[in-house]
């Protein structure tokens, strides 16, 4: 690798800053990958430590009013068998997850207007009695709705920007506004949520320059969580014939994000493992520190089909927990025993 790349990676590792053109250079150059991954892993170790956060994922509705062209849950996809869990079932899944040792639950759905802030507030209030942190990933809401969810006990909110290229965003998300997406993120931050966002890597029409802007957007907003995954075309969407993203480029995006946001919680996404065997464990060695095993019953899990080839569709929640724990320990990492809030601190002396 050239001295130029070495200097850029060292700068990012020490200063946690890089200009856009430097990020573009590191994303474009395959030879930069391994040194970049090694630097991201060192920064993760210094700021986060060896622990991996396990977060139990409950996919409680696959009904969505939006029509995003890349998403298998899009409104116009008639091939999806739709479902919506009732409050009792969500609480049962949450109870089971808590019994399996999860300290954080992630409630995720399509943008399903049935789940008003009032309906969800009851669920959140009951789940908080389990002594867990709660993350929501349910899309765009008005500020007052976010405020109600925060008051009911939601600690974190994940709302991926997917791309900071406004023109591309509004092309791939018809009827949606990029400005409104950003408004939501600012509202969530002001209301005291830990805020997560992220990108799809490999969208048709997406440039390396726009990916660099994504990383700088995460840095500017100082987000607490960043989820980055490769775009995987779904055959039941308008982008069925698209090429899709690569595991390598998604990992480089993730590693650069770790270098610029050293304290952030960064998941090893399931989409990575769809493209690369053992992809989540590789991601954990390239800057990630979170894994989100699915605790939804398998009957529903098979219907929450964002993209094809989704892993662990037939595994019982207890088996998922055991399997991923063993894999994490096999790479020399430990399972966190706390709720996994962002650790804002000075790095440990290396």
C-alpha positions in Angstrom: 0.0 0.0 0.0 1.3 3.5 -0.8 2.5 5.9 1.8 -0.4 8.2 0.9 -3.0 5.7 2.1 -0.9 4.9 5.3 -0.9 8.7 6.1 -4.7 9.0 5.6 -5.5 6.0 7.8 -3.1 7.1 10.5 -4.7 10.6 10.4 -8.2 9.1 10.8 -7.1 6.8 13.6 -5.5 9.6 15.6 -7.7 12.6 14.8 -11.0 11.0 13.9 -11.3 13.5 11.0 -10.9 13.2 7.3 -11.9 15.4 4.4 -14.3 14.1 1.8 -11.6 13.5 -0.9 -9.6 11.4 1.5 -12.6 9.2 2.3 -13.2 8.8 -1.4 -9.6 7.7 -1.9 -9.9 5.0 0.8 -13.2 3.8 -0.5 -11.9 3.5 -4.0 -8.6 1.8 -3.4 -8.9 -2.0 -2.7 -5.3 -2.0 -1.3 -6.4 0.2 1.5 -8.9 -2.3 2.8 -6.9 -4.4 5.2 -5.0 -1.6 6.8 -8.3 0.3 7.1 -10.0 -2.7 8.8 -7.0 -3.1 11.2 -7.1 0.6 12.2 -10.9 0.4 12.8 -10.5 -2.6 15.0 -7.8 -0.8 17.1 -10.1 2.2 17.5 -13.0 0.0 18.5 -10.8 -1.7 21.1 -9.6 1.6 22.6 -13.0 3.3 22.8 -15.4 0.4 23.2 -13.4 -2.5 24.5 -13.8 -6.2 23.8 -17.5 -6.4 24.6 -20.2 -7.0 21.9 -23.7 -5.7 22.5 -26.5 -8.2 21.8 -29.8 -6.6 21.0 -33.0 -8.7 20.6 -34.9 -7.8 17.4 -38.7 -8.0 17.4 -40.1 -7.4 13.9 -43.7 -6.6 14.9 -45.3 -5.6 11.6 -44.4 -5.9 7.9 -47.1 -3.5 6.8 -45.7 -0.3 5.3 -47.3 2.8 3.7 -44.1 3.8 1.9 -43.1 2.5 -1.5 -39.3 2.5 -1.4 -38.0 0.9 -4.6 -35.3 -1.2 -2.9 -37.4 -2.6 0.0 -39.3 -5.9 0.0 -41.9 -4.5 2.3 -42.8 -1.7 0.0 -46.5 -0.9 -0.2 -47.0 -2.1 -3.8 -45.4 -5.5 -3.3 -48.3 -7.9 -3.6 -46.1 -11.0 -3.1 -45.7 -10.3 0.7 -48.1 -12.0 3.2 -48.7 -9.1 5.6 -48.9 -9.5 9.4 -49.2 -7.3 12.4 -48.5 -8.6 15.9 -50.9 -7.6 18.7 -49.6 -6.0 21.9 -49.9 -9.3 23.9 -47.7 -11.1 21.4 -45.1 -8.3 21.3 -44.9 -8.4 25.1 -44.5 -12.2 25.1 -41.6 -12.0 22.6 -40.1 -9.2 24.8 -40.4 -11.3 28.0 -38.8 -14.3 26.3 -35.9 -12.1 25.0 -35.3 -10.7 28.5 -35.3 -14.3 29.9 -32.6 -15.1 27.3 -30.5 -12.3 28.7 -31.0 -9.5 26.3 -30.5 -6.1 27.9 -31.9 -4.2 24.8 -34.9 -4.9 22.7 -35.2 -3.4 19.2 -38.8 -3.0 18.0 -38.8 -2.7 14.2 -41.6 -2.5 11.6 -42.7 -1.0 8.4 -44.4 2.4 8.5 -47.6 1.0 9.8 -50.0 3.8 10.9 -52.0 1.3 13.0 -49.3 1.6 15.6 -50.1 5.1 16.8 -48.0 6.6 19.6 -50.8 5.8 22.0 -50.8 2.1 21.1 -47.1 1.8 21.2 -46.8 3.8 24.4 -48.7 1.0 26.2 -46.3 -1.6 24.8 -43.2 0.4 25.7 -44.4 1.0 29.2 -44.9 -2.7 29.8 -41.6 -3.7 28.2 -39.7 -1.2 30.4 -40.8 -3.3 33.4 -38.5 -6.0 32.1 -35.5 -3.8 32.9 -34.4 -3.4 29.3 -33.4 -0.5 27.1 -35.7 0.0 24.1 -34.9 0.9 20.6 -37.5 1.8 18.0 -37.1 1.5 14.2 -40.5 2.5 12.8 -40.0 5.3 10.4 -40.9 8.9 10.1 -43.2 10.5 12.6 -44.2 14.0 13.7 -42.2 15.5 16.6 -45.0 15.2 19.0 -45.3 11.5 18.3 -41.6 11.0 18.9 -42.0 12.9 22.2 -44.8 10.6 23.3 -42.7 7.6 22.5 -39.7 9.0 24.4 -42.0 9.7 27.4 -43.3 6.1 27.3 -39.8 4.7 27.7 -38.1 4.5 24.3 -34.4 5.1 24.7 -33.1 4.9 21.1 -34.4 5.4 17.6 -33.0 4.1 14.4 -33.9 5.9 11.2 -31.5 5.2 8.3 -30.9 8.0 5.9 -29.9 5.3 3.3 -28.2 8.0 1.1 -27.3 11.6 1.6 -27.7 12.2 -2.1 -31.0 14.1 -2.0 -31.8 13.5 -5.7 -31.1 9.8 -5.5 -33.0 9.5 -2.2 -36.2 11.0 -3.6 -35.9 9.0 -6.8 -35.7 5.7 -4.8 -38.2 6.7 -2.2 -41.1 8.1 -4.2 -43.4 10.4 -2.3 -40.9 10.9 0.5 -38.8 14.0 1.3 -35.1 13.9 2.1 -35.5 17.1 4.1 -38.2 15.6 6.2 -36.0 12.6 6.9 -33.3 14.9 8.2 -35.9 16.8 10.2 -36.9 13.6 11.9 -33.3 12.9 12.9 -32.8 16.4 14.4 -36.1 16.1 16.3 -35.1 12.7 17.7 -31.7 14.1 18.8 -33.3 17.2 20.4 -35.8 15.0 22.3 -33.1 13.0 24.0 -33.1 9.8 22.1 -29.9 8.0 21.3 -30.1 8.4 17.5 -29.1 5.9 14.9 -29.0 6.2 11.2 -27.1 4.6 8.3 -26.7 3.8 4.7 -27.3 1.2 2.0 -24.1 0.6 0.1 -24.4 -0.2 -3.6 -27.7 1.5 -4.5 -28.1 2.0 -8.3 -26.9 5.5 -9.2 -25.0 5.9 -5.9 -21.5 7.3 -6.3 -18.4 6.9 -4.1 -18.5 10.6 -3.5 -22.0 10.4 -2.1 -20.9 7.5 0.2 -18.1 9.8 1.5 -20.8 12.4 2.2 -22.8 9.8 4.1 -19.8 9.2 6.5 -19.4 13.0 7.0 -23.2 13.3 7.6 -22.9 10.7 10.4 -20.0 12.7 11.9 -21.7 16.1 11.6 -24.8 14.8 13.3 -22.7 13.0 15.9 -25.0 10.0 15.8 -24.9 7.3 18.5 -25.5 4.4 16.2 -24.7 3.7 12.6 -26.0 0.8 10.6 -24.3 0.1 7.3 -25.2 -2.7 5.0 -24.9 -3.8 1.4 -27.9 -3.2 -0.9 -29.3 -6.7 -1.8 -31.8 -6.5 -4.7 -35.2 -8.0 -3.9 -36.9 -9.8 -6.9 -40.3 -8.4 -5.9 -39.2 -4.8 -6.3 -38.5 -2.4 -9.2 -34.8 -2.8 -8.5 -34.8 -6.6 -9.0 -32.3 -6.5 -11.8 -29.9 -4.1 -10.1 -26.3 -5.2 -9.4 -26.4 -4.7 -5.7 -23.7 -3.8 -3.2 -20.6 -5.7 -2.1 -19.5 -6.9 1.3 -16.1 -5.3 0.9 -17.3 -1.8 0.2 -19.9 -2.0 3.0 -17.1 -3.0 5.4 -14.9 -0.2 4.2 -17.7 2.3 4.8 -18.2 0.7 8.3 -14.5 0.9 9.1 -14.3 4.6 8.1 -17.3 5.3 10.2 -15.6 3.7 13.2 -12.5 5.9 12.6 -14.5 9.1 12.5 -17.0 8.2 15.2 -15.0 6.1 17.6 -17.6 5.9 20.4 -20.6 5.0 18.2 -22.4 1.7 18.4 -22.0 0.0 15.0 -23.9 -3.2 14.2 -22.5 -6.1 12.2 -25.6 -6.3 10.0 -27.4 -9.5 8.9 -27.2 -8.3 5.3 -23.4 -8.7 5.5 -23.7 -12.3 6.4 -26.2 -12.8 3.6 -23.4 -11.9 1.1 -20.4 -13.3 3.0 -20.3 -16.5 5.2 -19.5 -15.5 8.7 -19.9 -11.9 7.6 -21.0 -10.6 11.0 -17.9 -12.0 12.8 -15.7 -10.4 10.1 -17.6 -7.1 10.6 -16.9 -7.3 14.3 -13.2 -7.5 13.5 -13.4 -4.5 11.3 -15.0 -2.0 13.6 -18.4 -3.2 14.6 -19.5 -3.9 18.2 -23.2 -4.8 18.0 -25.1 -7.9 16.8 -28.9 -8.0 16.7 -30.2 -11.6 16.8 -33.8 -12.0 15.8 -36.2 -13.0 18.7 -39.4 -12.9 16.5 -41.0 -16.3 16.0 -39.9 -18.0 12.8 -43.4 -18.0 11.3 -43.3 -14.2 11.2 -39.6 -13.9 10.6 -40.0 -15.5 7.2 -42.5 -12.8 6.2 -40.3 -9.8 7.1 -38.4 -10.2 3.9 -36.6 -6.9 3.2 -34.2 -8.8 0.9 -33.7 -12.4 -0.3 -31.4 -14.8 1.5 -32.0 -13.4 5.0 -30.1 -15.5 7.5 -31.4 -17.6 10.5 -35.0 -17.7 9.3 -35.6 -21.1 10.8 -33.6 -20.8 14.1 -35.4 -20.6 17.4 -34.6 -17.4 19.4 -32.7 -19.4 22.0 -30.7 -21.2 19.4 -29.8 -17.8 17.7 -28.6 -16.5 21.1 -26.5 -19.5 21.8 -25.0 -19.7 18.3 -24.0 -16.0 18.0 -22.6 -16.0 21.6 -20.4 -19.0 20.7 -19.2 -17.3 17.5 -18.4 -14.0 19.4 -16.4 -15.8 22.1 -14.5 -17.8 19.4 -13.1 -14.5 18.0 -11.9 -13.5 21.5 -14.7 -11.1 22.3 -17.1 -11.0 25.2 -20.8 -10.5 25.6 -21.8 -7.1 27.2 -23.8 -7.4 30.4 -25.1 -3.8 30.3 -27.7 -2.0 28.2 -25.2 -0.8 25.7 -25.6 3.0 25.7 -22.9 5.0 23.9 -19.8 5.3 26.0 -18.7 8.9 25.9 -15.2 8.7 27.3 -11.6 9.1 26.6 -10.0 6.1 24.9 -8.2 3.7 27.1 -4.4 3.9 27.0 -3.3 1.3 24.4 
